[in-house]
Amino acid sequence: MPNPIPLIGGHYYHIYNRGNNGETIFRTAENYRYFMQLYVQHIEPVAVTHALCLLPNHFHFLAYMRTDEEQQSWRLAQGCQPSEGWQPLPSHRAFKNLFIAYSLAFNQRYGRTGSLFQKPFKRIPVDSERYYTSLMRYIHRNPEKHGLVADFRDWPWSSYKAILSDQATHVPRADVLAWYGGRDTLIAAHQLAPEEWRISGLIAGLE
């Protein structure tokens, strides 16, 4: 198995994974909420998540990896003074910590053992504006693609509504809307089914 590509600060990535052998990883609303609690705890210090969608047996994130300097600035903005010898955490390690923490809780909750997620988790660079906007549309419309809802806008575990609302969110709403040129343009773009052939490299290995 080839080594996964590194997550480099200052770059965007499509990060995704599924349950081991296609197993369900979110059984209840409580599971989804707890995963997102852990996500904020582990990932926000190292990455800025522009889009996300959690589904019963897999998930998608479109995220910008903070540079070492941005990690330090984020900590200072949160009122955390780096201790002597503090070192920025590699982004891939933060994601692994997230998956380990959730797997341990999930296994304890449901009396199961063993790996919950496929390894390694998938990550693909997003290196153009076209890829960014196409991938975000793919991520948000994924619940409809898989037949979980008739309208992707009704799925509660994605960032689509958060981007369009005025409620507090960890998604950088202004930055996302700027990529699309505004709220109306984002809405209009999401009405179109994704042209998956345009972003085939960003959804490699997905059904």
C-alpha positions in Angstrom: 0.0 0.0 0.0 1.5 3.4 -1.0 2.1 5.9 1.7 -0.6 8.5 1.9 0.3 12.0 0.8 1.2 14.5 3.5 -1.0 17.2 4.7 0.9 20.5 4.1 0.1 23.7 5.9 -1.2 26.5 3.6 -3.1 24.0 1.3 -6.6 22.7 0.9 -7.6 19.0 0.9 -10.5 16.7 0.4 -10.4 14.4 3.4 -12.8 11.5 3.5 -13.1 8.0 4.9 -15.7 5.3 5.5 -16.4 2.6 8.1 -14.2 -0.5 8.0 -15.8 -2.9 5.5 -18.5 -0.3 4.9 -19.7 -0.5 8.5 -22.1 2.1 9.9 -20.1 4.7 11.9 -23.0 7.0 12.9 -26.0 5.1 14.3 -27.8 7.8 16.1 -28.0 11.6 16.3 -26.0 11.4 19.4 -23.2 9.8 17.4 -23.1 12.6 14.9 -23.1 15.3 17.6 -20.4 13.6 19.6 -18.2 13.2 16.5 -18.6 16.9 15.7 -17.6 17.8 19.3 -14.5 15.8 18.9 -13.9 17.3 15.5 -13.9 20.8 16.8 -11.6 19.8 19.7 -9.0 18.0 17.6 -9.2 19.6 14.2 -9.9 23.3 14.7 -6.4 24.0 16.1 -4.8 22.6 12.9 -7.3 23.2 10.1 -10.1 25.4 8.9 -13.1 23.4 7.6 -14.9 25.0 4.7 -17.4 22.2 4.0 -18.3 18.9 5.7 -20.9 16.2 5.5 -21.4 13.2 7.7 -23.3 10.2 6.5 -24.1 6.9 8.1 -21.0 5.0 6.9 -18.7 7.7 5.6 -17.8 11.4 5.8 -16.3 14.2 3.7 -14.4 17.4 4.7 -13.0 20.2 2.6 -10.4 21.8 4.8 -7.5 24.2 4.8 -4.5 23.1 6.8 -3.1 25.8 9.0 0.6 26.6 8.7 2.8 26.3 11.9 2.5 30.1 12.3 -1.3 30.0 11.8 -1.6 27.3 14.4 0.3 29.5 16.9 -1.8 32.5 16.0 -5.0 30.5 16.5 -3.8 29.4 19.9 -3.0 33.0 20.9 -6.4 34.2 19.7 -8.0 31.5 21.9 -6.1 32.9 24.9 -3.6 29.9 25.0 -0.1 31.0 25.6 2.2 28.3 24.1 4.2 26.6 26.8 8.0 26.3 26.6 8.9 23.7 24.1 5.5 23.9 22.4 5.5 22.4 18.9 2.7 22.6 16.2 0.8 19.4 15.8 1.1 17.7 12.4 -2.3 17.9 10.8 -2.4 14.1 10.0 -1.8 13.4 13.6 -4.7 15.5 14.7 -7.0 13.6 12.3 -5.7 10.3 13.6 -6.3 11.5 17.2 -9.9 12.4 16.2 -10.6 9.0 14.7 -9.0 7.1 17.6 -11.0 9.1 20.2 -14.3 8.5 18.4 -13.6 4.8 17.8 -12.8 4.2 21.4 -16.1 5.9 22.5 -18.1 4.1 19.8 -16.7 0.7 20.6 -17.4 1.2 24.3 -20.9 2.4 23.6 -21.8 -0.5 21.4 -19.7 -3.3 22.8 -17.6 -3.8 19.7 -13.8 -4.2 19.2 -11.4 -3.5 16.5 -10.9 -0.8 13.9 -13.9 1.4 13.1 -12.5 3.3 10.1 -10.6 2.2 7.0 -6.9 3.0 7.2 -5.3 5.2 6.1 -7.9 8.0 5.9 -8.0 9.5 2.4 -6.7 12.9 1.5 -6.5 14.6 -1.9 -5.2 18.1 -2.6 -7.7 20.7 -3.8 -5.5 23.0 -6.0 -7.9 25.2 -8.0 -10.9 27.3 -7.6 -12.9 25.0 -10.0 -12.1 22.0 -7.8 -13.0 23.9 -4.7 -16.4 24.9 -5.8 -17.2 21.6 -7.6 -16.1 19.6 -4.6 -18.1 21.7 -2.1 -21.2 21.1 -4.2 -20.4 17.3 -4.4 -20.0 17.2 -0.6 -23.2 19.0 0.2 -25.3 17.1 -2.3 -23.9 13.7 -1.2 -26.8 12.7 1.1 -29.2 13.1 -1.9 -26.8 11.2 -4.2 -26.9 8.2 -1.7 -30.7 8.4 -1.4 -30.7 9.4 2.3 -33.0 12.4 1.6 -35.0 13.6 -1.4 -33.4 17.1 -1.1 -29.8 17.5 0.1 -30.9 20.7 1.9 -32.9 18.6 4.4 -29.8 16.7 5.6 -28.9 17.9 9.1 -25.3 16.8 9.2 -23.7 19.0 6.6 -22.4 22.6 6.5 -24.7 23.8 3.8 -27.3 25.4 6.1 -24.6 26.8 8.4 -23.0 28.6 5.5 -26.3 30.3 4.4 -27.5 31.1 7.9 -26.5 33.9 10.3 -26.0 31.6 13.2 -22.6 31.0 14.9 -20.5 28.4 13.0 -17.0 27.1 12.8 -17.1 27.3 9.0 -15.6 30.5 7.6 -18.8 31.7 6.1 -17.5 34.9 4.6 -14.6 33.1 2.9 -16.8 30.4 1.4 -19.3 32.9 0.0 -16.4 34.9 -1.4 -15.2 31.8 -3.4 -18.6 31.7 -5.0 -19.1 35.4 -5.4 -21.9 35.6 -3.0 -24.8 33.8 -1.4 -27.1 33.8 -4.4 -24.4 32.3 -6.6 -23.7 29.6 -4.1 -27.3 28.6 -3.9 -27.7 28.6 -7.7 -24.5 26.5 -8.1 -25.8 23.9 -5.6 -29.0 23.4 -7.6 -27.0 21.7 -10.3 -25.9 18.1 -10.0 -22.1 17.8 -9.7 -20.3 17.0 -12.8 -18.3 14.2 -11.1 -16.0 13.7 -14.1 -14.6 17.2 -13.5 -13.4 16.2 -10.0 -12.8 12.5 -10.5 -9.4 12.9 -8.9 -10.9 14.4 -5.8 -13.4 11.6 -5.2 -11.1 8.7 -6.0 -12.2 5.4 -4.5 -15.8 6.6 -3.8 -18.9 4.9 -5.0 
